[in-house]
Amino acid sequence: GFSEDVIEVPSTQDEEILAIHGILDRFAQIEPRKAEVVKLRYFVGMTIEETAEALGISTPTAKRDWMFARAWLFRELKRDE
């Protein structure tokens, strides 16, 4: 039946995704473009090149944004624990 097709996701993962969303919302208020880079990379699964193209920025800028954003988000996740 249909229920067999549903993959059980551990609640910790749900909480982590919710935490990331919350932190990303805060980040978007400070660094909107960098937050878009994270959304396209993390949630859409785009490459750095695709992300750069989608946002109309250079690949090196997208890479810098991605590294900055990851460091910021990681620090915030640790702080929230």
C-alpha positions in Angstrom: 0.0 0.0 0.0 0.8 3.7 0.1 2.2 3.7 3.6 5.0 1.3 2.6 6.3 3.9 0.2 6.8 6.5 2.9 10.3 6.7 4.1 10.6 7.3 7.9 12.8 10.3 8.6 14.3 10.4 12.1 12.9 13.4 14.1 16.4 14.6 14.8 16.8 15.3 11.1 13.5 17.2 11.1 14.7 19.3 14.0 18.0 20.0 12.3 16.3 21.1 9.1 13.9 23.3 11.1 16.9 24.7 13.0 18.7 25.5 9.8 15.6 27.2 8.4 15.3 29.4 11.4 19.0 30.3 11.4 18.8 30.8 7.6 15.9 33.2 8.1 18.1 35.2 10.5 21.0 35.1 8.1 18.8 36.3 5.2 18.0 39.5 7.1 21.8 40.3 7.4 23.1 38.7 4.2 20.3 38.2 1.7 22.4 37.1 -1.3 24.5 34.7 0.8 21.3 33.2 2.1 20.1 32.6 -1.4 23.4 30.9 -2.2 22.8 28.5 0.7 19.1 27.9 -0.3 20.1 27.0 -3.9 23.1 24.8 -2.8 21.6 23.1 0.2 17.9 22.8 -0.6 17.9 22.8 -4.4 21.2 21.0 -4.8 22.7 23.3 -7.4 26.5 23.3 -8.0 28.5 26.5 -7.3 28.5 27.3 -11.0 24.7 26.9 -11.3 24.2 29.0 -8.2 26.4 31.7 -9.5 24.5 31.8 -12.8 21.1 31.7 -11.2 22.0 34.7 -9.0 24.0 36.6 -11.7 27.2 36.6 -9.7 30.7 35.2 -10.5 31.7 31.7 -9.5 34.4 33.0 -7.1 31.9 35.2 -5.5 29.5 32.3 -5.1 32.3 30.2 -3.6 33.2 33.0 -1.1 29.5 33.5 -0.2 29.1 29.7 0.3 32.1 29.4 2.6 31.2 32.5 4.6 27.6 31.3 4.9 28.6 27.8 6.0 30.9 29.1 8.7 28.2 31.5 9.9 25.5 28.9 9.9 27.7 26.3 11.6 28.6 28.8 14.4 24.9 29.6 14.9 23.9 25.9 15.0 26.5 25.3 17.7 25.3 28.4 19.7 21.7 27.1 19.5 22.5 23.7 20.9 
